[in-house]
Amino acid sequence: RAGIRGSHTEKYNIKTLVYFEVYQEPIDAVHQERRLKRWRRAWKDQLIESANPDWTDVSDQIPY
């Protein structure tokens, strides 16, 4: 949301978080991110819609 200079979110003007996953170990998160990058867009959309059918902002649900 902050639009950090040079970031992906700034470049594409992304302001809404519609999906995230929580992991205990950073390496698990990295593996999942790499796996998802190989998915087709339709598969990613389906994953988002299964958890957030209205594509609403879920940034307030991030556990700290």
C-alpha positions in Angstrom: 0.0 0.0 0.0 2.8 2.4 0.7 4.0 2.1 -2.9 7.7 1.7 -1.9 9.9 3.1 -4.7 10.9 0.5 -7.2 8.6 -2.1 -5.9 6.2 -4.3 -7.8 3.2 -2.7 -6.1 4.4 0.8 -7.1 5.0 -0.2 -10.7 1.6 -1.8 -11.2 -0.3 0.6 -8.7 -1.4 -2.3 -6.5 -3.4 -1.1 -3.5 -5.5 -4.2 -2.5 -4.3 -7.4 -0.8 -6.8 -10.2 -1.7 -4.9 -13.3 -0.6 -2.1 -14.3 1.7 -0.8 -17.4 3.5 0.9 -17.7 6.9 3.9 -19.9 7.5 6.0 -20.7 10.6 9.2 -21.1 8.6 10.3 -18.6 6.0 11.7 -21.4 3.8 8.2 -22.9 3.5 6.8 -19.5 2.4 9.6 -19.2 -0.2 8.8 -22.7 -1.6 5.1 -21.9 -1.8 5.8 -18.6 -3.6 8.0 -20.3 -6.1 5.4 -23.0 -6.6 2.6 -20.4 -7.2 4.7 -18.5 -9.7 4.6 -21.5 -12.0 0.8 -21.7 -11.8 -1.5 -20.5 -14.6 -3.4 -17.3 -13.9 -6.7 -19.1 -13.8 -5.4 -21.4 -11.1 -4.3 -18.5 -9.0 -7.7 -16.8 -9.5 -9.4 -19.9 -8.4 -7.3 -20.1 -5.3 -8.1 -16.5 -4.4 -11.8 -17.0 -5.0 -11.9 -20.1 -2.8 -10.7 -18.0 0.2 -12.0 -14.5 -0.8 -14.9 -14.8 -3.4 -15.5 -11.0 -3.4 -11.8 -10.1 -3.8 -12.1 -7.7 -0.8 -9.0 -6.2 0.9 -7.8 -8.6 3.6 -4.8 -6.6 4.7 -6.4 -6.0 8.1 -6.4 -9.8 8.7 -2.6 -10.2 8.6 -1.5 -11.6 11.9 1.4 -9.7 13.4 
